[in-house]
């Protein structure tokens, strides 16, 4: 067994904090600001313990001096430090805008319902499954023709998303009670979304900050509440690439506090009630 190099086991050193920040910046373009040592220690604590290190400080110190042979462990660090906050039907109003206006407008142009939707940075899948439930509940005749893809850079959360298994606290957050009864089955260890919904979605690994694989064009792209963690050049790169993937008439949905304006060119706002979508000005 390799000897674990250890420095100060009592507190996170400056060098180790900067190492974690630089790793996240380089591999995921996620910025961890000054004064977030507590976040690094809290999120990496379980990982350090699982690998038999006496502290996060000792764990990161060992990684810093271990070189390329520890790259798989670097990936686990990135997964642990990635913010994976999500919930069903988050903010509600965007889903109501989709139900009342956006999806009917898509179907008016494409009555066969062959739509493609991408939920980026999907975490454990609540947003992706919310979209599938929306179609199953309100547009059942075309639900099977809609391709819904969820992506995330974190393999751990993707494995969870594919199971469709959620804890009581997770289904309590944003999910209407009648949807829980209709679309979930209670299990010994939580609630599992029914097979009819799970087969409507597909989960893939994709790092928004890196070069994207060929994934085709989309009628709707959701990149919600994630841009705030990236630096400005990365935001521009993501928005430029997303615009290139919008099908004619396609729409981009960001988080309520996010906008492409002053970051990337080529977008126009489309307001639907309290929700703002964005379309390429190529199709204005």
C-alpha positions as CSV (number, residue, x, y, z in Angstrom):
1,X,0.0,0.0,0.0
2,X,1.3,3.4,-0.9
3,X,2.4,5.7,1.9
4,X,0.1,8.7,2.3
5,X,2.1,11.9,2.4
6,X,0.6,14.1,5.0
7,X,1.0,17.7,5.9
8,X,-1.3,19.5,8.4
9,X,-4.2,17.1,9.1
10,X,-6.0,19.8,11.1
11,X,-6.8,22.4,8.5
12,X,-6.8,22.7,4.7
13,X,-3.5,24.3,3.6
14,X,-3.4,27.2,1.1
15,X,-1.6,25.1,-1.4
16,X,-4.1,22.3,-1.2
17,X,-7.0,24.7,-1.5
18,X,-5.5,26.2,-4.6
19,X,-4.8,22.8,-6.1
20,X,-8.5,21.9,-5.8
21,X,-9.5,25.3,-7.3
22,X,-7.1,24.9,-10.2
23,X,-8.3,21.3,-10.8
24,X,-11.9,22.4,-11.0
25,X,-11.0,25.4,-13.2
26,X,-8.9,23.4,-15.6
27,X,-11.1,20.3,-16.0
28,X,-14.7,21.7,-15.5
29,X,-14.3,25.5,-15.9
30,X,-16.0,25.8,-12.5
31,X,-14.7,28.7,-10.4
32,X,-14.4,28.2,-6.6
33,X,-14.0,31.6,-5.1
34,X,-11.7,32.7,-2.3
35,X,-12.9,31.9,1.2
36,X,-14.5,28.6,0.1
37,X,-12.1,26.3,2.0
38,X,-15.1,25.1,4.1
39,X,-16.8,23.9,0.9
40,X,-13.8,21.9,-0.3
41,X,-13.4,20.3,3.1
42,X,-17.1,19.5,3.5
43,X,-17.5,18.0,0.0
44,X,-14.2,16.1,0.0
45,X,-14.5,14.8,3.5
46,X,-16.4,11.6,2.7
47,X,-14.1,10.9,-0.3
48,X,-11.0,11.3,1.9
49,X,-12.5,9.0,4.5
50,X,-13.5,6.3,2.0
51,X,-9.9,6.3,0.8
52,X,-8.5,6.0,4.3
53,X,-6.9,9.4,4.6
54,X,-6.9,11.1,8.0
55,X,-8.1,14.4,6.6
56,X,-9.0,16.3,3.4
57,X,-5.7,18.1,3.8
58,X,-3.7,14.8,3.8
59,X,-5.8,13.5,0.8
60,X,-5.2,16.6,-1.4
61,X,-1.6,16.8,-0.3
62,X,-1.1,13.2,-1.6
63,X,-2.9,13.9,-4.9
64,X,-0.7,17.0,-5.5
65,X,2.5,14.9,-5.3
66,X,1.3,11.8,-7.0
67,X,1.3,12.9,-10.6
68,X,-0.7,11.4,-13.6
69,X,-1.2,8.0,-11.9
70,X,-3.9,9.6,-9.7
71,X,-6.0,11.0,-12.6
72,X,-9.0,8.7,-11.8
73,X,-9.0,10.1,-8.3
74,X,-8.9,13.6,-9.8
75,X,-12.2,12.7,-11.5
76,X,-13.7,11.7,-8.2
77,X,-12.6,15.1,-6.7
78,X,-14.3,16.9,-9.6
79,X,-17.5,14.9,-9.1
80,X,-17.5,15.6,-5.4
81,X,-17.0,19.4,-5.8
82,X,-19.5,19.8,-8.6
83,X,-22.7,21.5,-7.4
84,X,-25.6,19.1,-8.0
85,X,-28.6,21.1,-6.8
86,X,-31.8,20.2,-8.6
87,X,-35.4,19.5,-8.0
88,X,-38.6,18.5,-9.9
89,X,-40.4,21.2,-11.9
90,X,-37.9,23.8,-10.6
91,X,-39.4,27.3,-10.4
92,X,-42.7,26.0,-11.9
93,X,-43.3,28.9,-14.3
94,X,-40.9,27.6,-17.1
95,X,-42.8,24.3,-17.1
96,X,-46.2,26.1,-17.3
97,X,-44.8,28.2,-20.2
98,X,-43.8,25.0,-21.9
99,X,-47.2,23.4,-21.4
100,X,-49.4,26.4,-22.3
101,X,-47.4,28.0,-25.2
102,X,-44.1,26.6,-26.2
103,X,-44.9,23.0,-26.8
104,X,-48.1,23.8,-28.6
105,X,-46.2,26.2,-30.9
106,X,-43.7,23.4,-31.6
107,X,-46.5,21.0,-32.5
108,X,-48.2,23.5,-34.7
109,X,-45.0,23.4,-36.9
110,X,-44.4,19.7,-36.4
111,X,-47.7,17.9,-35.8
112,X,-46.0,14.5,-35.6
113,X,-44.4,15.5,-32.4
114,X,-40.9,14.5,-33.4
115,X,-39.1,16.9,-31.0
116,X,-35.6,16.8,-29.5
117,X,-35.0,18.3,-26.1
118,X,-31.7,18.5,-24.2
119,X,-31.4,19.0,-20.4
120,X,-27.8,20.0,-19.8
121,X,-26.1,19.7,-16.4
122,X,-29.0,17.5,-15.4
123,X,-27.5,16.2,-12.2
124,X,-29.6,13.3,-10.8
125,X,-32.3,13.8,-13.5
126,X,-35.2,15.6,-11.8
127,X,-35.4,18.2,-14.6
128,X,-35.1,15.6,-17.3
129,X,-37.8,13.4,-15.8
130,X,-40.0,16.5,-15.2
131,X,-40.0,17.1,-19.0
132,X,-40.9,13.5,-19.6
133,X,-43.8,13.7,-17.1
134,X,-45.0,16.9,-18.7
135,X,-45.3,15.2,-22.1
136,X,-46.9,12.1,-20.6
137,X,-49.4,14.1,-18.7
138,X,-50.4,16.8,-21.2
139,X,-49.3,15.5,-24.6
140,X,-49.7,11.7,-24.3
141,X,-50.4,11.2,-28.0
142,X,-46.9,12.4,-29.0
143,X,-44.9,11.6,-25.9
144,X,-43.3,8.6,-27.5
145,X,-42.0,10.7,-30.4
146,X,-40.1,13.2,-28.2
147,X,-36.4,12.5,-27.6
148,X,-35.3,13.8,-24.2
149,X,-31.6,13.7,-23.4
150,X,-30.0,14.6,-20.1
151,X,-26.3,15.2,-19.7
152,X,-23.9,15.9,-16.9
153,X,-20.1,15.7,-16.4
154,X,-20.5,13.7,-13.2
155,X,-20.7,10.0,-13.7
156,X,-21.9,9.4,-10.1
157,X,-25.1,11.5,-10.5
158,X,-25.8,10.0,-14.0
159,X,-25.8,6.5,-12.5
160,X,-28.4,7.7,-10.0
161,X,-30.4,9.4,-12.7
162,X,-30.6,6.2,-14.8
163,X,-32.1,4.3,-11.8
164,X,-34.9,6.9,-11.5
165,X,-34.9,6.2,-7.7
166,X,-35.4,9.2,-5.4
167,X,-35.6,9.7,-1.7
168,X,-38.7,11.1,0.1
169,X,-37.1,14.5,0.5
170,X,-36.3,14.7,-3.2
171,X,-39.9,13.9,-4.3
172,X,-41.2,16.3,-1.8
173,X,-39.3,19.2,-3.5
174,X,-41.4,20.5,-6.4
175,X,-43.2,17.3,-7.4
176,X,-47.0,17.7,-7.2
177,X,-48.6,14.9,-5.1
178,X,-50.8,13.6,-7.9
179,X,-47.7,13.1,-10.1
180,X,-46.0,11.2,-7.4
181,X,-49.0,8.8,-7.2
182,X,-49.4,8.5,-10.9
183,X,-45.8,8.2,-12.1
184,X,-43.8,6.7,-9.2
185,X,-43.8,3.4,-7.4
186,X,-42.9,3.3,-3.7
187,X,-39.9,1.1,-3.0
188,X,-38.2,0.1,0.2
189,X,-35.5,2.7,-0.3
190,X,-37.5,5.5,-1.9
191,X,-39.7,6.2,-4.9
192,X,-38.9,5.0,-8.4
193,X,-40.2,6.6,-11.4
194,X,-42.2,4.2,-13.5
195,X,-40.7,2.5,-16.5
196,X,-43.0,4.3,-18.9
197,X,-41.3,7.5,-17.9
198,X,-37.7,6.1,-17.6
199,X,-37.8,4.8,-21.2
200,X,-38.7,8.3,-22.5
201,X,-35.3,9.7,-21.4
202,X,-31.6,9.0,-22.1
203,X,-28.7,10.1,-20.0
204,X,-25.2,10.8,-21.4
205,X,-21.9,12.1,-20.0
206,X,-21.0,15.5,-21.4
207,X,-18.7,18.2,-20.0
208,X,-20.1,21.6,-21.0
209,X,-16.7,23.2,-20.6
210,X,-15.0,20.9,-23.0
211,X,-15.6,20.2,-26.7
212,X,-19.0,18.8,-27.2
213,X,-19.6,15.5,-29.1
214,X,-21.9,15.4,-32.1
215,X,-25.3,15.3,-30.6
216,X,-27.5,16.9,-33.3
217,X,-29.9,19.8,-33.2
218,X,-32.6,20.5,-30.6
219,X,-36.0,22.2,-30.5
220,X,-35.4,23.1,-26.8
221,X,-32.2,23.3,-24.9
222,X,-32.2,23.8,-21.1
223,X,-29.0,25.0,-19.4
224,X,-30.4,26.2,-16.2
225,X,-28.7,27.5,-13.1
226,X,-25.2,26.4,-14.1
227,X,-23.7,29.3,-16.0
228,X,-23.1,31.2,-12.8
229,X,-20.4,28.7,-11.9
230,X,-18.3,29.3,-15.0
231,X,-16.0,32.1,-16.0
232,X,-17.0,34.5,-18.8
233,X,-15.0,32.9,-21.6
234,X,-16.6,29.5,-20.8
235,X,-20.1,31.0,-20.7
236,X,-19.5,32.5,-24.1
237,X,-18.3,29.3,-25.5
238,X,-21.3,27.4,-24.2
239,X,-23.8,29.9,-25.4
240,X,-22.2,30.0,-28.9
241,X,-22.2,26.2,-29.1
242,X,-25.8,26.0,-27.9
243,X,-27.0,28.5,-30.5
244,X,-25.4,26.4,-33.2
245,X,-27.4,23.4,-32.0
246,X,-30.8,25.2,-32.0
247,X,-33.1,23.8,-34.7
248,X,-35.1,26.4,-36.8
249,X,-37.5,27.9,-34.3
250,X,-35.7,26.3,-31.4
251,X,-35.4,27.9,-28.0
252,X,-32.9,28.1,-25.2
253,X,-33.9,28.2,-21.6
254,X,-31.5,29.5,-18.9
255,X,-31.9,30.0,-15.2
256,X,-34.0,32.9,-14.0
257,X,-30.9,35.0,-13.1
258,X,-29.0,34.0,-16.3
259,X,-28.9,35.7,-19.7
260,X,-26.9,35.5,-22.9
261,X,-26.8,39.2,-23.3
262,X,-23.5,40.9,-22.8
263,X,-21.9,37.5,-23.0
264,X,-22.7,36.1,-26.5
265,X,-24.2,37.5,-29.6
266,X,-27.0,36.1,-31.8
267,X,-29.8,35.7,-29.3
268,X,-33.2,37.4,-29.0
269,X,-35.5,37.2,-26.0
270,X,-38.9,35.5,-26.2
271,X,-41.1,36.2,-23.2
272,X,-43.8,33.7,-22.2
273,X,-45.6,34.9,-19.1
274,X,-43.0,35.1,-16.4
275,X,-40.4,33.0,-18.3
276,X,-37.9,34.3,-20.8
277,X,-36.6,32.0,-23.6
278,X,-34.0,32.8,-26.1
279,X,-33.9,32.1,-29.9
280,X,-31.3,32.6,-32.5
281,X,-31.6,35.9,-34.3
282,X,-31.0,33.8,-37.5
283,X,-34.7,32.8,-37.2
284,X,-36.2,36.1,-36.0
